[in-house]
Amino acid sequence: MSRSLNLVFAIVCYAIFFATFLYLIAFVGDLPVPKTVDLPPSALPPVAAAIVDVALIALFGLQHSIMARPAFKRAWTRVVPAAAERSVYVLFASIALLILFALWQPIDATVWKVAPDMRWLSEILWAIFWVGFGIVLLTTFLINHFELFGLQQAWVNLRGAEMEKPQLRQPLFYRWVAHPLYAGFFLAFWATPHMTVGHLLLAIALSIYMLVAIRFEEHDLTGVFGDDYRRYRSGVGMLVPRFGRRSASASLEAQAESHGGPGVVG
């Protein structure tokens, strides 16, 4: 793949990702798009719908995790150029999410619903929803948004240069929590004034996936940074901020390499 073509490919993959991320917000928030977590109701019986939905989440989780592992990357870059590896990952992650959106089977039975006379509570939950996705987007820029989604690799390759080695830094959220991107997704997936069975299934399954993914990522980051990462990790919370202690060095610019991110739905 020529360097110019690689850059065009990276831009296309990024555009697909960004559109998919925007649709994810609408999908989870049950906003007016053709298909959401709750609409239109599935024609399948609830048990069958749940089986389909779990399979779709598993497909997304497997793609997201396997392709992010260092061993897979080493093998994969024998097939695709190293400068395009991240863009290919982003493309496959977007496709996995699009498949989930298209084939998702809503289960519309209500788990909880905020009463009309408690509008203040609905507004609080909607605020948490938007803050969650805002944290996700902001965190991608803290860990180098353009590297995370493959654009920087393609640009550096076009210039004939080499990527800098990963460094541990500690910007903003990372001073208190090791995985703010996942923390944002937790807020966004769970904060809703109307929780249906289908939405609950999505929230539970993706929460389990994120907790498992965090363990793999921390193992990978410890392999890269050793005791520096261990010291950092001991001084911050995993998903809930810890304000009492701080690490001397940290961030997760390296997480752009080891972690799948949203998106999506990082």
PLY file of the C-alpha trace (Angstrom):
ply
format ascii 1.0
element vertex 266
property float x
property float y
property float z
element edge 265
property int vertex1
property int vertex2
end_header
0.00 0.00 0.00
1.50 3.36 -1.02
1.93 6.00 1.64
-0.64 8.32 0.06
-3.16 5.52 -0.34
-2.56 4.50 3.24
-3.43 8.03 4.41
-6.63 8.05 2.32
-7.53 4.65 3.78
-6.94 5.97 7.31
-9.17 8.98 6.68
-11.97 6.79 5.31
-11.72 4.43 8.29
-11.79 7.39 10.67
-14.88 8.83 8.96
-16.65 5.46 9.26
-15.66 5.25 12.92
-16.90 8.76 13.72
-20.26 8.16 12.05
-20.54 4.86 13.94
-19.72 6.57 17.24
-22.42 9.17 16.67
-24.90 6.42 15.87
-23.85 4.59 19.04
-24.92 7.62 21.08
-28.31 7.64 19.36
-28.63 3.85 19.63
-27.99 3.74 23.38
-29.97 6.92 24.09
-32.96 5.74 22.04
-32.78 8.93 20.02
-34.65 9.33 16.68
-32.72 7.01 14.35
-34.05 3.99 12.43
-32.83 1.39 14.97
-32.11 1.80 18.68
-31.60 -0.38 21.72
-35.39 -0.23 22.33
-36.98 0.28 18.89
-38.52 -1.20 16.88
-39.69 -4.09 19.09
-38.34 -7.49 18.10
-40.58 -10.11 16.49
-38.61 -12.83 18.29
-39.60 -14.26 21.67
-37.66 -12.58 24.51
-35.36 -15.57 25.14
-34.45 -15.88 21.45
-33.94 -12.11 21.21
-31.64 -12.22 24.23
-29.57 -15.02 22.69
-29.12 -13.02 19.48
-28.18 -9.90 21.41
-25.61 -11.69 23.58
-24.08 -13.24 20.45
-23.79 -9.78 18.85
-22.10 -8.34 21.94
-19.76 -11.35 22.06
-18.82 -10.78 18.42
-18.00 -7.15 19.18
-16.07 -8.06 22.31
-14.00 -10.76 20.64
-13.07 -8.52 17.73
-12.27 -5.64 20.04
-10.09 -7.69 22.38
-8.33 -10.16 20.08
-7.26 -7.58 17.51
-5.93 -5.31 20.30
-3.57 -7.91 21.76
0.16 -7.46 21.03
0.58 -11.05 19.81
-2.21 -10.61 17.27
-0.72 -7.31 16.11
2.66 -8.89 15.52
1.08 -11.58 13.35
-1.38 -9.21 11.66
1.33 -6.76 10.56
2.79 -9.51 8.42
-0.40 -9.22 6.38
-1.17 -5.48 6.52
1.35 -2.60 6.65
2.23 -1.55 10.18
1.14 2.03 9.39
-2.34 0.75 8.45
-2.76 -1.72 11.33
-4.63 0.69 13.58
-6.89 1.89 10.77
-7.79 -1.70 9.92
-8.59 -2.31 13.58
-10.81 0.78 13.68
-12.59 -0.36 10.51
-13.27 -3.85 11.88
-14.44 -2.41 15.21
-16.84 -0.11 13.36
-18.16 -3.01 11.26
-18.73 -5.08 14.42
-20.75 -2.22 15.92
-22.73 -1.70 12.71
-23.62 -5.39 12.68
-24.77 -5.05 16.29
-26.94 -2.04 15.41
-28.49 -3.76 12.39
-29.25 -7.12 13.99
-30.02 -6.06 17.55
-33.30 -7.45 18.87
-34.97 -4.95 21.27
-36.70 -6.40 24.33
-39.08 -3.67 25.42
-40.25 -4.96 28.83
-39.66 -2.21 31.40
-37.18 -2.67 34.26
-37.58 0.86 35.57
-39.11 4.07 34.30
-38.96 7.48 35.93
-42.43 8.76 36.75
-43.67 11.83 34.84
-43.85 13.87 38.05
-40.12 13.27 38.66
-38.87 15.15 35.64
-35.89 16.41 37.65
-34.63 12.83 37.99
-34.97 12.22 34.24
-32.96 15.37 33.57
-30.23 14.23 35.95
-30.02 10.84 34.24
-29.89 12.45 30.79
-27.14 14.77 32.04
-25.13 11.75 33.26
-25.67 10.07 29.88
-24.25 13.05 27.99
-21.43 13.56 30.50
-20.49 9.90 30.04
-20.14 10.18 26.28
-18.41 13.54 26.72
-15.82 11.90 28.97
-15.31 9.19 26.35
-14.66 11.71 23.58
-12.44 13.95 25.71
-10.42 10.97 26.91
-9.59 9.98 23.33
-7.88 13.36 22.95
-6.05 12.96 26.26
-4.47 9.73 24.99
-3.89 11.11 21.47
-7.13 10.92 19.51
-5.48 10.76 16.08
-3.08 7.98 17.05
-5.87 6.03 18.72
-7.81 5.96 15.45
-4.91 5.45 13.04
-4.59 8.89 11.44
-1.30 9.82 13.04
0.35 6.56 12.00
-0.66 7.17 8.39
0.53 10.80 8.50
3.89 9.89 10.03
4.30 7.14 7.45
3.53 9.61 4.63
6.36 11.82 5.88
8.74 8.86 6.00
9.21 9.26 9.76
8.75 6.83 12.64
6.27 6.87 15.48
7.58 7.98 18.84
7.85 5.38 21.58
4.88 5.21 23.98
5.24 7.31 27.12
3.49 7.37 30.45
1.86 10.72 31.13
-0.83 11.90 33.50
-3.27 14.36 31.87
-6.48 15.41 33.59
-8.63 12.35 34.41
-5.61 10.04 34.48
-4.39 11.74 37.65
-7.19 10.02 39.55
-8.54 7.12 37.47
-6.73 4.60 35.28
-9.55 3.99 32.80
-11.63 7.15 32.33
-12.71 6.09 28.85
-14.37 2.99 30.24
-15.75 4.99 33.17
-17.46 7.28 30.66
-19.00 4.32 28.87
-20.29 2.93 32.18
-22.09 6.21 32.86
-23.51 6.39 29.34
-24.75 2.79 29.23
-26.45 2.82 32.63
-27.89 6.34 32.89
-31.37 6.26 31.41
-34.80 7.32 32.70
-36.35 4.27 31.00
-34.45 1.01 31.41
-35.84 -1.83 29.32
-34.78 -5.47 29.50
-32.92 -5.07 26.21
-31.08 -1.96 27.41
-30.25 -3.71 30.69
-28.87 -6.68 28.78
-26.68 -4.35 26.70
-25.45 -2.50 29.81
-24.66 -5.67 31.76
-22.95 -7.48 28.88
-20.81 -4.49 27.88
-19.95 -3.80 31.51
-18.70 -7.38 31.92
-16.73 -7.04 28.70
-15.12 -3.78 29.86
-14.11 -5.26 33.22
-12.48 -8.20 31.45
-10.83 -5.93 28.86
-9.36 -3.76 31.62
-7.51 -6.77 33.04
-6.01 -7.61 29.65
-5.02 -3.99 29.03
-3.38 -3.62 32.41
-1.41 -6.81 31.77
-0.25 -5.42 28.40
0.65 -2.03 29.88
2.58 -3.65 32.71
4.49 -5.61 30.08
5.42 -2.36 28.32
6.15 -0.11 31.32
6.83 -2.55 34.15
7.15 -1.06 37.62
6.37 2.45 36.37
2.87 1.34 35.44
2.47 -0.68 38.64
3.32 2.40 40.70
0.91 4.51 38.69
-1.85 1.94 38.96
-1.45 1.66 42.73
-2.05 5.39 43.12
-5.30 5.79 41.17
-8.71 4.15 41.01
-9.68 1.74 38.27
-13.02 3.33 37.29
-13.88 5.45 40.32
-11.48 8.37 40.92
-9.11 8.10 43.85
-8.12 11.56 45.03
-5.93 10.75 48.01
-2.83 9.45 46.22
-1.08 10.22 42.96
1.52 8.52 40.88
4.66 10.43 39.90
4.28 9.54 36.25
1.49 8.23 34.17
-1.09 8.33 31.46
-2.09 6.01 28.85
-0.77 7.30 25.66
0.32 3.70 25.38
-3.29 2.70 25.78
-3.84 3.98 22.27
-1.76 1.01 21.21
-3.09 -1.68 23.55
-6.72 -0.70 23.81
-9.59 -0.80 21.43
-11.54 2.32 22.44
-15.81 2.78 21.25
-16.08 2.80 20.27
-17.29 3.28 20.21
-18.14 1.69 22.68
-13.97 2.17 23.73
0 1
1 2
2 3
3 4
4 5
5 6
6 7
7 8
8 9
9 10
10 11
11 12
12 13
13 14
14 15
15 16
16 17
17 18
18 19
19 20
20 21
21 22
22 23
23 24
24 25
25 26
26 27
27 28
28 29
29 30
30 31
31 32
32 33
33 34
34 35
35 36
36 37
37 38
38 39
39 40
40 41
41 42
42 43
43 44
44 45
45 46
46 47
47 48
48 49
49 50
50 51
51 52
52 53
53 54
54 55
55 56
56 57
57 58
58 59
59 60
60 61
61 62
62 63
63 64
64 65
65 66
66 67
67 68
68 69
69 70
70 71
71 72
72 73
73 74
74 75
75 76
76 77
77 78
78 79
79 80
80 81
81 82
82 83
83 84
84 85
85 86
86 87
87 88
88 89
89 90
90 91
91 92
92 93
93 94
94 95
95 96
96 97
97 98
98 99
99 100
100 101
101 102
102 103
103 104
104 105
105 106
106 107
107 108
108 109
109 110
110 111
111 112
112 113
113 114
114 115
115 116
116 117
117 118
118 119
119 120
120 121
121 122
122 123
123 124
124 125
125 126
126 127
127 128
128 129
129 130
130 131
131 132
132 133
133 134
134 135
135 136
136 137
137 138
138 139
139 140
140 141
141 142
142 143
143 144
144 145
145 146
146 147
147 148
148 149
149 150
150 151
151 152
152 153
153 154
154 155
155 156
156 157
157 158
158 159
159 160
160 161
161 162
162 163
163 164
164 165
165 166
166 167
167 168
168 169
169 170
170 171
171 172
172 173
173 174
174 175
175 176
176 177
177 178
178 179
179 180
180 181
181 182
182 183
183 184
184 185
185 186
186 187
187 188
188 189
189 190
190 191
191 192
192 193
193 194
194 195
195 196
196 197
197 198
198 199
199 200
200 201
201 202
202 203
203 204
204 205
205 206
206 207
207 208
208 209
209 210
210 211
211 212
212 213
213 214
214 215
215 216
216 217
217 218
218 219
219 220
220 221
221 222
222 223
223 224
224 225
225 226
226 227
227 228
228 229
229 230
230 231
231 232
232 233
233 234
234 235
235 236
236 237
237 238
238 239
239 240
240 241
241 242
242 243
243 244
244 245
245 246
246 247
247 248
248 249
249 250
250 251
251 252
252 253
253 254
254 255
255 256
256 257
257 258
258 259
259 260
260 261
261 262
262 263
263 264
264 265
